[in-house]
């Protein structure tokens, strides 16, 4: 729905470098301190302006002892802005982070808006796209524009046409 794109656009607009990290790759307090902690203390090579972007902060699970408190400490001690994205903002483990953060909620994009973007892409890229195929992609994306664009790309045949779409509805949440 545009969370990552918004962070990149903000950084570019303000002239900031961006250091993008995925919280799923940082599984414990030590790795968080090593990667994010070090980044929060060091200036960029070519600029003093840097945004530290931690995507999928909600992917740090409760078994990652000390992970959330390490992030809280880094936020409170760095001079660089830290931006975090979460799909499940109101999980209990994020309570303290929400208290020390400014929260901006993004809503899923409706299927009509996604359809409009897919039509625009098809026109600009000279893709002959069947209207029903684009509608199907839009509906099955579940409000995720990036997924819809990926599905459009995957549905293009060798003649630069989209006739039939063989994708299924995306799982937005998985309960394991």
MARVEXTOR-880956 format. One line per field, with one value per residue: residue number from 1; residue in one letter; x, y, z of N, C-alpha, C in turn. Coordinates in Angstrom, 2 decimals. Layout:
N
resi: c(NUM,...);
resn: c(A,...);
n.xx: c(X,...);
n.yy: c(Y,...);
n.zz: c(Z,...);
ca.xx: c(X,...);
ca.yy: c(Y,...);
ca.zz: c(Z,...);
c.xx: c(X,...);
c.yy: c(Y,...);
c.zz: c(Z,...);
***
This chain:
176
resi: c(1,2,3,4,5,6,7,8,9,10,11,12,13,14,15,16,17,18,19,20,21,22,23,24,25,26,27,28,29,30,31,32,33,34,35,36,37,38,39,40,41,42,43,44,45,46,47,48,49,50,51,52,53,54,55,56,57,58,59,60,61,62,63,64,65,66,67,68,69,70,71,72,73,74,75,76,77,78,79,80,81,82,83,84,85,86,87,88,89,90,91,92,93,94,95,96,97,98,99,100,101,102,103,104,105,106,107,108,109,110,111,112,113,114,115,116,117,118,119,120,121,122,123,124,125,126,127,128,129,130,131,132,133,134,135,136,137,138,139,140,141,142,143,144,145,146,147,148,149,150,151,152,153,154,155,156,157,158,159,160,161,162,163,164,165,166,167,168,169,170,171,172,173,174,175,176);
resn: c(X,X,X,X,X,X,X,X,X,X,X,X,X,X,X,X,X,X,X,X,X,X,X,X,X,X,X,X,X,X,X,X,X,X,X,X,X,X,X,X,X,X,X,X,X,X,X,X,X,X,X,X,X,X,X,X,X,X,X,X,X,X,X,X,X,X,X,X,X,X,X,X,X,X,X,X,X,X,X,X,X,X,X,X,X,X,X,X,X,X,X,X,X,X,X,X,X,X,X,X,X,X,X,X,X,X,X,X,X,X,X,X,X,X,X,X,X,X,X,X,X,X,X,X,X,X,X,X,X,X,X,X,X,X,X,X,X,X,X,X,X,X,X,X,X,X,X,X,X,X,X,X,X,X,X,X,X,X,X,X,X,X,X,X,X,X,X,X,X,X,X,X,X,X,X,X);
n.xx: c(0.83,2.16,4.01,6.86,7.65,6.88,8.70,11.13,10.63,10.36,12.96,14.47,13.34,14.10,16.80,18.25,20.35,19.51,19.33,18.39,16.88,15.80,13.72,13.29,15.67,17.25,17.60,18.03,18.99,21.80,22.48,20.89,21.94,24.51,24.13,22.01,22.54,25.26,24.97,23.42,25.17,27.10,28.16,27.09,29.02,29.12,27.40,25.89,23.37,20.98,18.55,17.43,15.91,13.73,12.25,9.30,9.10,7.48,8.10,9.99,10.14,8.67,10.50,12.92,14.83,15.27,15.41,13.45,13.76,16.37,16.11,14.46,16.24,18.20,16.69,16.20,18.75,20.03,20.96,19.96,17.07,14.76,12.85,10.18,8.42,5.40,3.22,1.42,0.59,-0.57,0.19,0.99,3.73,4.75,3.99,5.58,7.27,5.40,4.68,6.91,7.09,6.04,3.08,2.00,-0.61,-1.21,-3.53,-4.95,-4.94,-7.68,-9.38,-10.23,-8.53,-6.10,-6.62,-6.72,-4.03,-2.77,-3.84,-2.71,0.03,0.03,-0.66,1.52,3.64,3.01,1.46,-0.84,-3.66,-6.24,-9.28,-10.80,-8.90,-7.12,-8.84,-9.23,-6.62,-6.39,-8.38,-7.53,-5.17,-5.54,-5.37,-2.71,-0.51,2.07,2.14,0.13,1.29,3.50,2.10,0.86,3.11,4.02,2.00,2.17,2.43,4.51,3.91,3.54,1.06,-1.80,-4.00,-5.25,-5.43,-3.71,-3.59,-3.92,-5.90,-4.14,-2.65,-3.07,-2.54,-1.01,-1.65,0.10);
n.yy: c(-1.21,1.12,1.83,1.36,2.63,5.25,5.91,5.83,7.86,10.07,10.19,10.74,13.18,14.83,14.74,12.75,9.95,6.49,3.79,0.66,-1.91,-5.20,-6.33,-9.00,-10.19,-9.62,-11.14,-11.19,-9.56,-9.03,-9.05,-6.95,-4.79,-4.79,-4.32,-2.29,-0.63,0.12,1.42,3.54,5.22,6.01,8.25,8.70,7.88,9.86,11.83,13.63,13.20,10.83,8.27,5.67,2.81,0.45,-2.29,-4.27,-4.54,-5.85,-8.48,-9.37,-11.76,-12.93,-14.60,-13.52,-12.49,-9.47,-8.01,-6.05,-4.19,-3.41,-2.06,0.04,1.37,2.20,3.96,5.98,6.96,7.79,10.23,10.17,9.93,7.28,5.08,2.88,0.09,-1.72,-4.49,-5.46,-3.53,-3.22,-5.27,-6.72,-6.79,-4.54,-2.38,-0.59,0.54,1.91,3.89,5.57,6.50,8.25,7.52,6.61,5.61,3.46,2.68,-0.15,-0.30,0.40,-1.80,-0.56,1.63,0.30,-1.05,1.14,2.00,-0.27,-0.23,2.15,1.51,-0.56,0.84,2.64,0.88,-0.37,-2.70,-5.10,-5.45,-7.40,-6.20,-7.60,-9.35,-7.58,-6.56,-8.86,-9.32,-6.99,-7.35,-9.71,-8.97,-7.97,-5.35,-4.71,-3.00,-3.40,-6.18,-6.55,-5.31,-6.97,-9.34,-8.59,-8.29,-10.94,-12.12,-11.40,-12.38,-13.80,-12.18,-9.69,-9.46,-9.64,-11.96,-14.15,-14.82,-16.59,-16.64,-16.79,-15.68,-13.61,-14.51,-12.58,-12.71,-15.14,-17.85,-19.74);
n.zz: c(0.00,-0.14,1.84,1.98,-0.39,0.23,2.27,0.86,-1.02,0.69,1.81,-0.50,-1.28,0.85,0.63,1.90,2.64,2.57,4.72,4.48,6.24,7.04,9.50,9.92,9.31,11.41,14.18,16.96,20.08,20.02,17.24,16.39,17.86,16.76,13.96,13.53,15.69,15.27,12.80,13.59,14.78,13.02,10.52,7.11,4.19,2.13,2.94,5.64,6.29,7.03,6.87,8.82,7.96,9.03,8.01,8.31,11.14,12.90,12.54,14.27,16.63,19.76,20.91,20.43,22.48,24.09,21.76,20.99,23.08,22.58,20.16,21.00,22.74,20.90,19.30,21.15,21.52,19.20,16.68,14.21,12.09,12.56,10.80,10.88,9.59,9.80,9.50,11.26,13.36,15.92,17.62,20.76,21.43,20.22,21.69,23.36,21.42,19.85,21.65,21.72,19.21,16.23,14.78,11.61,9.77,7.04,4.57,2.89,-0.68,-2.76,-5.08,-7.44,-7.75,-7.99,-10.40,-12.12,-12.03,-13.12,-15.71,-16.64,-16.56,-18.44,-20.78,-21.02,-21.27,-23.56,-23.54,-24.44,-22.83,-21.57,-20.33,-18.39,-17.39,-16.15,-14.20,-12.69,-11.69,-10.15,-8.19,-6.93,-5.73,-3.21,-2.16,-2.33,-4.06,-5.13,-5.33,-7.24,-9.48,-9.85,-10.43,-12.81,-14.44,-14.44,-15.86,-18.48,-21.82,-24.47,-26.62,-25.61,-24.37,-22.22,-21.47,-20.16,-16.73,-14.35,-11.50,-7.93,-5.09,-2.86,0.20,2.95,5.60,7.54,9.56,11.62);
ca.xx: c(0.00,3.00,4.83,8.27,7.80,6.78,9.97,12.14,10.30,10.70,14.42,14.94,12.87,14.86,18.22,18.84,20.68,18.64,19.87,17.20,17.10,14.58,13.78,13.33,17.07,17.90,16.79,18.25,19.55,23.17,22.53,20.27,22.94,25.62,23.77,21.30,23.28,26.43,24.48,22.84,26.27,28.05,27.72,27.23,30.27,29.04,26.41,25.65,21.93,20.67,17.37,17.53,14.59,13.60,11.01,8.70,9.51,6.63,8.62,10.82,9.17,8.85,11.65,14.12,14.98,16.00,15.41,12.63,14.36,17.57,15.64,14.01,17.45,18.83,15.84,16.39,20.14,20.61,20.57,19.38,15.68,14.53,11.50,9.87,7.15,4.82,1.92,0.56,1.00,-1.12,0.62,1.44,5.18,5.09,3.41,6.57,7.72,4.34,4.69,8.02,7.10,4.91,2.47,1.26,-1.24,-1.49,-4.66,-4.82,-5.42,-8.87,-9.15,-10.43,-7.29,-5.11,-6.98,-6.30,-2.56,-2.42,-4.17,-1.71,1.28,-0.16,-0.59,2.88,4.55,2.45,1.00,-2.25,-4.20,-7.67,-9.86,-11.19,-7.67,-6.63,-9.77,-8.94,-5.36,-6.69,-9.17,-6.78,-4.01,-5.88,-4.95,-1.25,-0.18,3.30,1.77,-0.62,2.24,4.24,1.21,0.72,4.34,4.07,0.92,2.42,2.95,5.61,3.43,3.22,-0.38,-2.34,-5.33,-5.80,-4.64,-3.78,-3.11,-4.97,-5.94,-2.97,-2.86,-2.56,-2.08,-0.87,-1.70,0.81);
ca.yy: c(0.00,2.29,2.18,1.40,3.69,6.54,6.15,6.15,9.18,11.05,10.31,11.42,14.56,15.57,14.62,11.82,8.58,5.58,2.48,-0.18,-3.19,-5.97,-6.83,-10.46,-10.61,-9.27,-12.02,-11.12,-8.31,-8.81,-8.66,-5.63,-3.83,-4.75,-3.72,-1.01,0.20,0.71,2.34,4.72,6.04,6.35,9.10,8.10,8.22,11.06,12.78,13.50,12.98,9.43,7.67,4.22,2.26,-0.94,-2.82,-5.46,-4.56,-6.82,-9.84,-9.79,-12.50,-12.83,-15.39,-12.73,-11.81,-8.21,-7.35,-4.83,-3.20,-2.90,-1.08,1.21,2.06,2.84,5.09,7.03,7.44,8.20,11.53,9.91,9.47,5.86,4.81,1.45,-0.30,-2.93,-4.89,-5.74,-2.44,-3.25,-6.43,-6.34,-6.60,-3.23,-1.34,0.43,1.25,2.86,5.01,6.48,6.76,8.90,6.48,6.98,4.39,3.36,1.78,-0.91,0.42,-0.29,-2.49,0.36,2.41,-0.64,-1.24,2.36,1.97,-1.34,0.26,3.14,0.79,-1.28,1.81,3.18,-0.20,-0.92,-4.07,-5.28,-6.14,-7.61,-5.50,-8.57,-9.87,-6.54,-6.53,-10.03,-9.04,-5.95,-7.94,-10.75,-8.39,-7.71,-4.02,-4.62,-2.55,-4.05,-7.54,-6.45,-5.01,-8.22,-10.29,-8.13,-8.63,-12.39,-12.56,-10.95,-13.46,-13.43,-11.15,-8.49,-9.45,-10.25,-12.44,-14.97,-14.69,-17.84,-16.41,-16.95,-14.60,-13.60,-14.61,-11.38,-13.10,-16.58,-18.27,-21.01);
ca.zz: c(0.00,-0.33,3.01,1.61,-1.40,0.91,2.97,-0.15,-1.57,1.73,1.87,-1.72,-1.24,1.86,0.36,2.86,2.27,3.28,5.07,4.61,6.91,7.28,10.88,9.90,9.20,12.67,15.01,18.41,20.61,19.57,15.82,16.31,18.33,15.82,12.67,13.66,16.65,14.61,11.77,14.23,15.30,11.97,9.41,5.78,3.54,1.32,3.47,7.08,6.47,6.79,7.50,9.04,7.68,9.47,7.45,8.93,12.54,13.58,12.34,15.40,17.46,21.21,21.34,20.19,23.77,24.12,20.46,21.01,23.98,21.91,19.19,21.78,23.20,19.74,18.93,22.15,21.62,17.91,16.13,12.89,12.14,12.32,10.31,10.96,8.98,10.36,8.97,12.42,14.23,17.27,18.40,22.10,21.48,19.68,22.55,23.74,20.21,19.47,22.60,21.45,17.77,15.58,13.96,10.40,9.26,5.62,4.28,1.64,-1.86,-3.28,-6.34,-8.57,-7.88,-8.53,-11.80,-12.82,-12.16,-14.07,-17.05,-16.98,-16.84,-19.69,-21.87,-21.14,-21.69,-24.80,-23.26,-24.79,-21.66,-21.51,-19.19,-17.35,-16.77,-15.24,-13.06,-11.86,-10.98,-9.15,-7.10,-6.22,-5.06,-1.82,-1.71,-2.41,-5.41,-5.60,-5.73,-8.50,-10.56,-10.07,-11.10,-14.19,-15.14,-14.60,-16.75,-19.85,-22.65,-25.37,-27.56,-24.81,-24.14,-21.01,-21.84,-19.10,-15.52,-13.58,-10.15,-6.92,-4.10,-1.98,1.65,3.59,6.92,7.67,10.95,11.66);
c.xx: c(0.86,3.91,6.30,8.52,7.76,8.09,11.06,11.89,10.66,12.20,14.96,14.57,13.68,16.37,18.95,19.27,19.75,19.37,18.66,17.58,15.77,14.70,13.83,14.74,17.84,17.15,17.00,18.89,20.94,23.25,21.90,21.26,24.07,25.26,23.13,22.04,24.47,26.01,23.96,23.91,27.18,27.42,27.89,28.53,30.22,28.08,26.25,24.18,21.58,19.39,17.65,16.12,14.56,12.23,10.60,9.15,8.69,7.09,9.63,9.88,9.55,10.01,12.97,14.37,15.83,15.99,14.66,13.26,15.64,17.19,15.18,15.22,18.11,18.02,16.09,17.79,20.73,20.15,19.95,17.91,15.61,13.07,11.30,8.53,6.71,3.50,0.92,0.94,0.57,-0.85,1.20,2.94,5.63,4.58,4.40,7.09,6.67,4.36,5.79,8.12,5.91,4.34,1.72,0.69,-1.49,-2.62,-4.38,-5.46,-6.62,-8.62,-9.37,-9.18,-6.18,-5.36,-6.52,-4.79,-2.14,-2.73,-3.12,-0.38,1.17,-0.06,0.84,3.87,4.09,2.12,-0.48,-2.89,-5.72,-8.21,-10.22,-9.98,-7.11,-7.53,-9.49,-7.66,-5.62,-7.41,-8.35,-5.57,-4.29,-5.38,-3.46,-0.85,1.06,3.00,1.03,0.32,3.07,3.39,0.97,1.94,4.42,3.04,1.13,3.02,4.02,5.21,3.09,1.72,-0.70,-3.78,-5.98,-4.85,-4.82,-3.13,-4.26,-4.88,-4.76,-3.42,-2.26,-2.01,-2.03,-0.85,-1.07,0.60);
c.yy: c(1.25,2.67,2.35,2.51,5.07,6.89,6.54,7.53,10.29,11.28,11.06,12.90,15.42,15.51,13.71,10.54,7.68,4.26,1.61,-1.54,-3.89,-6.61,-8.35,-11.01,-10.37,-9.99,-11.89,-9.79,-8.03,-8.38,-7.28,-4.56,-3.68,-4.00,-2.35,-0.08,0.88,1.74,3.63,5.67,6.57,7.24,8.32,8.60,9.57,12.12,12.57,13.21,11.54,9.07,6.19,3.67,0.79,-1.43,-4.07,-5.62,-5.58,-8.26,-10.26,-10.49,-12.44,-13.68,-14.66,-11.86,-10.57,-7.45,-6.04,-3.77,-2.62,-1.83,0.20,2.04,2.83,4.08,6.26,7.62,7.94,9.60,11.37,9.51,7.97,5.71,3.31,1.20,-1.62,-3.23,-5.11,-4.77,-2.59,-4.55,-5.93,-6.03,-5.24,-2.08,-0.23,1.22,2.27,4.09,6.02,6.85,7.61,7.89,7.11,5.69,4.52,2.36,1.04,-0.12,-0.33,-0.80,-1.58,1.21,1.53,-0.87,-0.04,2.38,0.90,-0.93,1.25,2.48,0.08,-0.34,2.28,2.14,-0.89,-2.40,-4.13,-6.13,-6.21,-6.98,-6.46,-9.17,-8.85,-6.42,-7.68,-9.83,-8.05,-6.52,-8.91,-10.21,-8.06,-6.37,-3.78,-4.27,-3.23,-5.47,-7.52,-6.19,-6.25,-9.24,-9.90,-8.54,-10.13,-12.90,-12.16,-12.10,-12.93,-12.37,-9.84,-8.33,-10.10,-10.65,-13.17,-14.89,-15.96,-17.65,-16.63,-15.80,-14.73,-13.74,-13.37,-11.70,-14.61,-16.89,-19.65,-21.65);
c.zz: c(0.00,0.81,2.62,0.59,-0.76,1.64,1.98,-0.77,-0.58,1.79,0.66,-1.69,-0.26,1.64,1.34,2.16,3.06,3.49,5.36,5.18,7.06,8.65,10.93,9.80,10.49,13.79,16.51,18.79,20.06,18.11,15.62,16.74,17.32,14.54,12.82,14.60,16.03,13.56,12.39,14.78,14.22,10.91,8.10,5.16,2.83,1.86,4.96,7.36,6.07,7.52,7.64,8.93,8.04,9.01,8.22,10.39,13.34,13.38,13.39,16.36,18.93,21.72,21.10,21.41,23.66,22.82,20.47,21.92,23.37,20.89,19.90,22.25,22.05,19.32,19.87,22.17,20.30,17.51,14.74,13.03,11.82,11.93,10.33,10.29,9.60,9.66,10.10,13.54,15.68,18.02,19.72,22.15,20.95,20.55,22.88,22.54,19.76,20.37,22.28,19.97,17.36,14.60,12.80,9.83,7.76,5.44,2.98,0.51,-2.43,-4.70,-7.56,-8.82,-8.46,-10.01,-12.64,-13.05,-13.17,-15.51,-17.52,-17.34,-18.19,-20.89,-22.10,-21.66,-22.97,-24.66,-23.63,-23.68,-21.72,-20.22,-18.05,-16.64,-15.77,-14.01,-12.12,-11.04,-9.85,-7.94,-6.26,-5.45,-3.59,-1.30,-1.78,-3.84,-5.97,-6.07,-7.06,-9.68,-10.88,-10.81,-12.55,-15.00,-15.41,-15.60,-18.20,-20.66,-23.62,-26.40,-26.87,-24.64,-22.81,-21.34,-20.67,-17.90,-14.70,-12.21,-9.18,-5.92,-3.17,-0.52,2.27,4.98,6.98,9.15,11.04,13.03);
***
